[in-house]
Amino acid sequence: MGVFPDFEGLSGIEDLREVAGAVLMFVLIVAVLMLIVSGICWAIGSSNGNYQLAHRGRAGVFVSFAGAILAGAGVAWLNWLITIGNQL
């Protein structure tokens, strides 16, 4: 008995890929801007002896890296799920 789902009936897969790509672009732009601003705050805080500003800038740098990594991993995971779905 050869019963398989019809994945050609799912027309939204390409739209889902386009939306994921657009979201990734916005997340990466925000992450880069956050990295720049946080790096500047970290440098200013460290040079002036303002340890609170330096700490917040350092935390912002790490959060921007984590956000960029999670966004890239999310898109890779979504593409993997779409590929697995097409193979079923």
C-alpha positions, 0 to 999 in steps of 0.5 A: 500500500503506497499512501504518502502525503501530498506536499505539493498541496502546501503552497506556503513553503516558499512564502515561509522561506521568504518570511524567515529570510526577511526576519533574519535580515532584520534581526541581523541588522539590529544585532550589528547596530546593537553591537556597534552601540554597545561596543562604543558604550563599553569603550567610553565606560572603560576609558572614563572609569564608569564601570556600570556603563562598561558592564552594560556595554559588555553585556550588550555585546554578548547579547548581540552575539547571542541574538545573531547566533540564535537567528542563524540557528533558527533559520538553519533549523527551519530549512532542515525541517522543511527539507525533512518534510519534503522527504516524508 
